[in-house]
């Protein structure tokens, strides 16, 4: 009877991840496409009049829908900007929701900075809403922590934001340092176990191979699933920093860095940020490249190198699409980029040190041998102790 081929668990995981990612993307874009309301052929002036009528009747849901239709149909024009402005007014003036209004006005500032609608109506309203938002957020602990980090570098003017982001990224990496060291130790042990694993794969197949592989992992204290666990550790910090930066986003409007300034942004609306509170395509692309490089540098299993390279490409593309779709602020992308750079530098430094000797942790090897001494040979068989006779 022919032996069954062993199941490659990592290959199966990567295949499942790829399929799940593709299904998620198809469902996401399908949901976005089919949830769009049907557009009418009415002229823009008539749509604006209907929006004002719906606002007077307090039918705000339909009014927002019609404003979104106006923006979508006349994208890039004055009427497209007017649709976003009307939506912001509905949230701020009618529903007393300054946060949603601020999000719409920030979109207006980002995509339509050259329009008459933004310059005459949008900018004054944005300043008014931003001031109110900032006053509400000042009492939050996250706002105070970020503001404290920024004020440490107040001598640098607008550069204080960049220095503050560097400080926050460094502090987060220092907090995670012990756990990341354990991750790197596990990765190094996996590298050292590769010759033994290849030898097992040549001798055994199927269930016996899986049993002996797990026994080898237990013998040397290696958990093959620890990589996934350690990869999840930065996520709570990432979520906290993202929310904290959103709370501090009004202050980030004063931060500029290299090409991120109003003059360049006016030439490339929607792509180049006018300040650190806006989405910046260049910074997002730089982060995606750094993520791909880090994924390639941290490949530890030569037998799975091809699959890990493919996974690195898919992960990078997925993060790039998510960042582009949700248009994360440039300040957050810079933080994300810096933490990735610090992680890569730490990894290269750790792996450049001599690797410790791989020794069993289950006590299967004599203590003297583990310490470098040679144990004396023991006789074969059982020799009973001699009895001492009492006088």
Secondary structure, 3 states (H helix, E strand, C coil): CCCCCCCCHHHHHHHHHHHHHHHHHHHHHHHHHHCCCCCCCCCHHHHHHHHHHHHHCCCHHHHHHHHHHHHHHCCCCHHHHHHHHHHHHHHHHHCCCHHHHHHHHHHHHHHCCCCHHHHHHHHHHHHHHHHHHHHHHCCCHHHHHHHHHHHCCHHHHHHHHHHHHHHHHHHHHHHCHHHHHHHHHHHHHHHHHHHHHHHHHHHCCHHHHHHHHHHHHHHCCCCCCHHHHHHHHHHHHHHHHHHHHHHCCCHHHHCCECCECHHHHHHCCCCCCCCCCCCCHHHHHHHHHHHHHHHHHCCCCHHHHHHHHHHHHHHHHHHHHHHHHHCCCHHHHHHHHHHHHHHHHHHHHHHHCCCCCCCCCCCCCCHHHHCCCCCCCCCCCCCCCCCCCCC
